[in-house]
Amino acid sequence: MPAPISIIIPAYNAQANLPDCLASLMPGLEGGLIREVILVDGGSDDHTTKIAESTGANILIAPEKGRSAQLRHGADHARGDWLLFLHADTTLSPEWVERTSAHITERPNKAAAFTLAFRSDHPMAKTVARRANWRSRVLGLPYGDQGLLVSRTLYDQVGGFPDVPLMEDVELVRAIGKKRLSILSAEARTDASKYERDGWRKRSWHNASLITRYLLGASPEKLAKHYT
C-alpha cells in the first residue's frame, strides 16, 4: 500500500529556509508516511529548485503568481490520500510523524494543523505564538504557517484553496469548519524574520488587524494591498 501523504510546499526564493524544512520531513520518509514531496515554485531566481531536486522532491512550476495558485497546482498533481500543505520557511518538530499518523488513523474525517512556534529567542516569540494557538483552538482559525493536513476527500469536498491573493489559508479552514479541525501537539516552527524586521508588537497588531478586517467582511483583494 502506498504511503498516505503528499507534502505540498509553495516556495519563492526560499533557499535560506528550505533545507531545514525538508530535513524536518525525513522522519516521515523513514517511517513510510510520505508518498511524495512536491515543491511548487513561484518563479524563484535563487537555488530553491536545486535544493528541492537534491532531496528527491518533485518540482512543479506554478501556472500563475500567488501562493493560492501554487497550493492549488500542487494539490491537483498530488497522488496521496492525504495532503499536507507546508510553508517553505516552516520546520516540523520530530514528533510530527507520531501525531500525524495517529490523526490519520483515529480521525480520518478531520483536518489538522500543528501548534505554532517561532524560531526565535526573542521574549515576544512565545507570547505571540501563544495568542495564535489560542485563536487556532478556540476559533478554529490556524494560519498557513501551522501547516494543514487534510484528506483528499475533504479537500475536494470543500472546494480546495480559493483563487484569492491573500487569506487563502483562512478561507479553506473556514470552509472545513472548527468541528472538522484538530490542532496537533507537534510544533510547526516558523521563521520569525518578518517580526524581527518590523518589530514583534507592530507585526502582531498588523496581522491582527488584517484578520479582523477579513472577518468583518473586507475582501482578500483589498487586504492584499496592505500585506507585506
C-alpha positions in Angstrom: 0.0 0.0 0.0 1.4 3.4 -0.9 2.4 5.9 1.8 -0.6 8.1 2.6 0.7 11.7 2.5 1.7 14.1 -0.3 3.6 17.1 1.1 3.0 20.3 -0.9 5.4 23.2 -0.4 4.8 26.5 -2.2 8.1 28.3 -2.5 9.6 31.5 -3.8 13.3 32.3 -3.3 13.3 30.1 -0.3 16.9 28.8 -0.3 17.6 30.2 3.2 14.9 28.2 5.0 14.1 25.3 2.6 16.9 22.9 3.7 15.7 22.9 7.3 12.1 22.5 6.2 13.0 19.5 4.0 15.3 18.0 6.7 12.4 18.0 9.2 10.4 15.8 6.8 13.0 13.0 6.9 11.4 11.1 9.8 8.2 10.9 7.8 10.0 9.4 4.8 11.9 6.9 7.0 8.6 6.0 8.7 6.8 5.3 5.5 4.3 8.1 6.0 5.3 10.3 3.0 4.4 9.2 -0.6 5.9 12.3 -2.3 7.2 15.8 -1.6 6.0 18.4 -4.2 7.6 21.8 -4.3 5.6 24.3 -6.3 7.9 27.1 -7.4 6.6 30.6 -7.9 9.4 31.9 -10.1 12.5 31.7 -7.9 15.8 33.1 -9.1 17.9 31.6 -6.4 18.7 27.9 -5.6 15.3 26.9 -4.3 14.6 24.3 -7.0 18.1 22.9 -7.0 17.8 22.3 -3.2 14.5 20.6 -3.6 15.7 18.4 -6.5 18.7 17.3 -4.5 16.4 15.8 -1.9 14.3 14.0 -4.5 11.3 16.3 -4.3 9.1 16.7 -7.4 9.3 20.2 -8.8 6.3 22.0 -10.3 6.1 25.5 -11.7 3.0 27.4 -10.8 0.9 28.4 -13.8 0.3 31.9 -12.3 1.6 34.1 -9.4 0.4 33.8 -5.9 0.6 31.3 -3.1 -3.0 30.2 -3.6 -2.2 29.2 -7.2 0.8 27.3 -6.1 -1.1 25.4 -3.4 -3.9 24.5 -5.9 -1.4 23.4 -8.5 0.3 21.2 -6.1 -2.9 19.6 -4.9 -4.0 19.0 -8.4 -0.9 16.9 -9.1 -0.7 15.1 -5.7 -1.3 11.4 -5.5 -1.6 10.9 -1.8 -4.9 10.1 0.1 -3.8 12.9 2.5 -2.4 16.3 1.7 0.0 18.2 4.0 0.4 21.8 2.9 3.6 23.3 4.5 5.3 26.6 4.0 9.0 26.6 2.9 10.1 28.6 6.0 8.5 26.1 8.5 10.0 23.1 10.1 8.2 20.4 11.9 9.2 19.1 15.4 10.3 15.4 15.4 7.1 14.1 17.0 5.1 15.3 14.0 5.2 11.8 12.5 3.7 10.1 15.5 1.0 12.8 15.9 0.1 12.8 12.2 0.0 9.0 11.9 -2.4 8.9 14.9 -4.6 11.6 13.5 -4.9 9.8 10.1 -5.9 6.5 11.9 -8.1 7.9 14.6 -9.7 11.0 13.0 -9.9 10.3 9.3 -12.8 12.7 8.7 -11.0 15.7 10.3 -8.3 18.0 9.0 -5.4 19.1 11.3 -2.9 21.9 11.9 0.2 21.9 14.1 0.9 24.0 17.2 2.7 27.2 16.2 6.2 28.1 17.5 8.7 30.7 16.2 12.4 30.0 15.6 13.4 32.9 17.7 14.8 33.6 21.1 13.0 37.0 21.4 11.0 37.4 24.6 7.8 38.1 22.5 8.1 34.9 20.4 6.3 32.7 22.9 3.7 35.3 23.7 2.7 35.8 20.0 2.7 32.0 19.4 0.5 31.5 22.5 -2.0 34.0 21.1 -2.0 32.3 17.7 -2.5 28.9 19.3 -5.4 30.2 21.3 -7.0 31.6 18.2 -6.5 28.2 16.4 -8.1 26.2 19.2 -10.9 28.5 20.3 -11.9 30.0 16.9 -10.7 27.2 14.7 -8.6 29.6 12.6 -5.0 28.4 12.2 -2.8 30.2 9.6 -0.8 28.5 6.9 2.4 28.8 9.0 0.9 26.0 11.1 0.7 23.6 8.2 -2.6 22.0 7.1 -3.2 18.2 7.0 -6.4 17.3 5.1 -7.6 14.2 3.4 -8.1 14.4 -0.4 -11.7 13.6 0.1 -12.3 16.5 2.5 -10.2 18.9 0.4 -12.2 18.2 -2.7 -15.5 18.3 -0.8 -14.9 21.9 0.4 -13.6 23.0 -3.0 -9.9 23.4 -2.2 -8.0 26.6 -1.9 -9.9 29.6 -3.3 -8.4 31.8 -6.0 -7.6 34.9 -3.8 -4.4 36.9 -3.3 -4.5 36.6 0.5 -6.3 34.7 3.2 -6.4 31.5 1.1 -5.5 29.5 4.2 -8.1 31.1 6.4 -10.8 30.7 3.7 -10.0 27.0 3.4 -10.1 26.3 7.2 -13.3 28.2 7.5 -14.8 26.0 4.8 -13.6 22.9 6.7 -15.1 24.3 9.9 -13.9 24.1 13.5 -15.8 20.8 14.2 -13.7 19.1 11.5 -10.4 20.5 12.6 -7.9 19.3 15.2 -4.7 21.0 16.5 -1.9 18.6 16.9 0.6 18.9 19.8 3.6 18.6 17.4 5.1 22.0 16.5 5.3 23.9 13.3 8.3 26.1 13.9 8.2 29.0 11.5 10.7 31.7 10.5 10.4 34.9 12.5 12.2 37.3 10.2 9.2 39.5 9.4 8.5 40.0 13.1 12.2 40.8 13.8 12.2 43.2 10.8 9.0 45.1 11.7 9.0 44.6 15.5 7.1 42.0 17.3 4.3 44.2 18.6 3.9 46.1 15.3 3.8 42.9 13.2 1.4 41.3 15.6 -1.0 44.2 15.5 -0.7 44.4 11.7 -1.7 40.7 11.4 -4.5 41.0 13.9 -5.9 44.0 12.0 -5.9 42.1 8.7 -7.7 39.0 10.1 -10.2 41.2 12.0 -11.0 43.2 8.8 -11.3 40.0 6.9 -13.8 38.5 9.4 -15.8 41.7 9.3 -16.1 41.4 5.5 -13.2 43.0 3.8 -12.2 41.3 0.6 -8.8 39.4 0.3 -8.1 41.6 -2.8 -8.4 44.8 -0.7 -6.4 43.3 2.2 -3.6 42.1 0.0 -2.7 45.8 -0.8 -1.8 46.2 2.9 0.2 43.0 3.3 4.0 43.0 3.3 
